[in-house]
């Protein structure tokens, strides 16, 4: 008799959320990054500044690093550029909360195109606010962006038994996990079963394999305030 064989064929890509352009402004293709400005070049009248975010990943797996990059820009006369060696602060507000929490303070670097970079852990969907508090020459500015977070399934599909099991993190006790199936690589996914996790977030399904070809399987959890809709990797089963 043929035995059931399983394989992990890849991780399901999670698409990025579409964010407002004001929160994700970047240098357009072909446009030079503004040249650096020093505080000494600014007059004491207090010039306007803006915080601009550079490209970074706005969707992260739970527990992975979030790297937030950007610049403080100022206009001095007819010259606009990135300001070096000034302090910027990073704050975070977890979705569903109302309080902003200060995470870190850093200086913009002194490279040719000065910028700041923060690194923190992805804990839940959140807004991040970067604040330049200003000084005698430059006015205060700030800007907000967002990062969404997806859960982990720690999934295993056992050969022979077809037991598809694991543990959802973080903190997913007594919640629903769905099992999706498709019959070919180009076929649409359809939900075939659901289960409720244990108090520690564990789940288990039993899956089979076709007489010929392969079946494709994945797991998902629904969107919530603190986490986006999340998917496991894609597994296949076949008989050999």
N, C-alpha and C positions, 0 to 999 in steps of 0.2 A: 504494500500500500504506500502511496506517495505521502510524504510528510509535509507539513506546512512549514514554509520558510518565510522569514520576515527580514526586512532591510529598511534602514533609515536612508532616504534618498535625498534629503536636503532640508534646509531650514526655510520655512515659509517666510517670505519677506513681508514685513509690516510697513505699509505705506505711510508716508509722512502726512501729518495733518496740514491742510492749507491754512497758513497764518496770514494775518493782514500785512500788507507790504510795509506799513509803518513799523511793524515789530520785527521784520526780517530784512530790513534794507541792507543791500550789499552793493559793492562796486559793480556797475554794469560792465558787461564784456567790452573790452577795448578801451575803457576809460582808465586813465592812470590813477593810482591811489594817491590822495592828497599828500603833498610834501609835509615834513614835520615842521611844527612851530614850537618855539620855546617861549616860556612865560615872559622872558625879557623882551620879546618882540611885541608884546601887547601893551597898549596904552592903559593908564589907570582908570579910564572911564568905564571899564567893565564890558568886554566884548561878549557877544552871544556865543554860546557853545551848544553843541548837540552830541548826543551819544548815538553811535551807529553800530549795529551788530554786523559782524562778518559771518560768512557761511559756517554753520555748524549743524550737527544732527539734532533735530527737534523731536525725535522719537527714540527712546532708549529702553533696553531691557532692564528689569528691576535689578538693582545692585550694581549696574555698570556705571562707569564714569560719565558724567555730563561735562562737556568742555564748552564754555561760553566765551566767545571771542568778539572783540569789537574795538572801536576807537572813540576818543573824544575829539571832536572836530571844532575848530574855531575859525572865525573870519576876522582878519586884521586888515583893514583897508580893502583892497581888491584881491587880497590873497587869502585863500582858504586852505587849511591844512590840519593834520593830526598833531595833537599836543603831546609832548613827551614829558615823562617824569612828573606826573601829577597823580594824586590818589583817586581811586575809584572804589566804590563799595558795592558788594553784591548782597541782595536780599532775596528771600524766597517766601512765597505764600502757597502752601499746599491747597489744592482745590477743595472746596468745602469749608475752609478756614477763612478767617478774616484778618489774621495777624501776620504782618511781615516780620520775618526773622533775619537778622543780620548774620551772614555766613562768613564773609571774609573781606578784607581790605587789601588792595594791591596797588602798585604804581604802574602807569603805562611805561613801556620799555623805551629805550633810547635808540632803537634801530632806525633805519632809513625811513620806514613808514611806521611810526609808533603805534602800538596797540596794547590792549590788555587781554589777559586770558585767565579765566577762573576754571577750577576743576572741583566738582562735588559729586556725590553719589546720587543716582536716580532712586528715589524712594516712593514717589507717587506723582500723578499729574500735578503740575505746579506752574505758577507764574514766577518769573525771575526779573528782578528790577536792578538795574545798574545805575548808580548815582555818582555824579561828579559834583562835589559840594561847592565848587568855585573857589576863588581866591581874590586878591586885591585887583587883579587884572582881568579875570575871566568869570563870567556869570555861571551860576548853578545850572545843571541840566540832568535829566534822567530819562530812561526809556525802559519799557517792559517787553518781555518776550515770553514764550511758553515752551514747555517740554512735556510730552506725554510719555507714559510709562506702561509697558505691557508685562504681564505675569509670566512666570516660568512653570513648566509642567513636569520637568524631570521624568519624562516618559520613557517606558521600556515596553517593547513588544516581544514576547518570548516565543522562540521557535517551538514547534510541536504543539504546545498547549493553546497558542493564540491568545494568551492573556495579555491585555494591553493595560498597563497600570503605571502609577506614579504618585507624585504629590505636588499640588499646586502651591506656589508661594508668591507673595507673602500672605499669611493669615487668611486662609480661605476655608474655614471650617463650616460645614453644613450649608454649602452653596452648590449650585448646579454646574456640572461639566457636561458638555455635549460631545458626542462622537459623530464625525462627518465621514462620508464615504464617497468615492467615485470609482467608476468601473474602468476608466482608461485615463491616460495622462491628459487628454484634451476634454474629458467629460466634465460636466458641472458637479459641484459638490452638493450633497444632500444630507440632511441630518437624519441619522438612523437610530439614535438612542441617546438617552440622558441618564445621569446618575447624580446623587447627592454625595458630596464628600463627607468623610469622617470629621471628627472634631479637630484633627490635625491636618486636614486638607487632602487626605488620600482618596484615590478613586481607582476603579477597576472595571474593565469591559472584557468581553469575550468576542473575538473576531475570527472570521474564517478566511478561506481562500477559494478562488474559482477552480474548476477542473483544468481550464487553460487560461493563459494570460495572468493578469495581476489585478488585485484590488488595492486601492489607495485609501489611507486612513489619516485622519488628523483629529485633534481635540481643540475645543475652543471654550472660552468663558465670555460672558456678556460684558458689555461696557458698564462701568460704574462711574461714580463721581471721581474716584481716585485712580482708576485704571482704565485704559482703553480696551476695546475688544481684543482679546489675545488668542493666539493660535500656537499650537505645538508645531514641531517639525512634522514632515510628511513621511509616513511609513508605508511600505508595500508588503503584501503577502502573496505567495504563490505556492503551488504544489510541485514537489520534485521527487 
